[in-house]
Amino acid sequence: MKTPKLLKKLSRLNDQIALRANAVFATMGFFWFCLILTLLPLKWPATMPFVQYASSGVLQLVALPLLGVGTLLAARASDKLAKEQHDAVMETVNDVREMLSELHQLHLDLHIKVSEVLENRGSHPPA
């Protein structure tokens, strides 16, 4: 019975790791770090195996999936906000439709009353 609770905690931990990693990897600071790392072998050729391992092993196999998951998780909040905004706009549209329908009915009623007044005036000569 503790398995679902453990899975929720593990899922929450995974989400936190992905979001934090995304916050680190998706920065200009990390870009500059990677740029400097790639330039190290130009000055010190012996660092080339480490740079290759770091770029292909760590960055591509670890950072790239974390960026993808972090981006998806961050998009959830945007999707939720977009749905809430859509629902609010649709509610407003429905309210406006209802008010226009009422206004149209009032216009029809007024038109009928004005027509009746004009007809009654026409049958009785002005005094």
Stockholm file with secondary structure:
# STOCKHOLM 1.0

chainA/1-127         MKTPKLLKKLSRLNDQIALRANAVFATMGFFWFCLILTLLPLKWPATMPFVQYASSGVLQLVALPLLGVGTLLAARASDKLAKEQHDAVMETVNDVREMLSELHQLHLDLHIKVSEVLENRGSHPPA
#=GR chainA/1-127 SS CCHHHHHHHHHHHHHHHHHHHHHHHTSHHHHHHHHHHHHHHHHCGGGHHHHHIIIIIIIIIIIHHHHHHHHHHHHHHHHHHHHHHHHHHHHHHHHHHHHHHHHHHHHHHHHHHHHHHHHHHHHSCCC
#=GC SS_cons         CCHHHHHHHHHHHHHHHHHHHHHHHTSHHHHHHHHHHHHHHHHCGGGHHHHHIIIIIIIIIIIHHHHHHHHHHHHHHHHHHHHHHHHHHHHHHHHHHHHHHHHHHHHHHHHHHHHHHHHHHHHSCCC
//
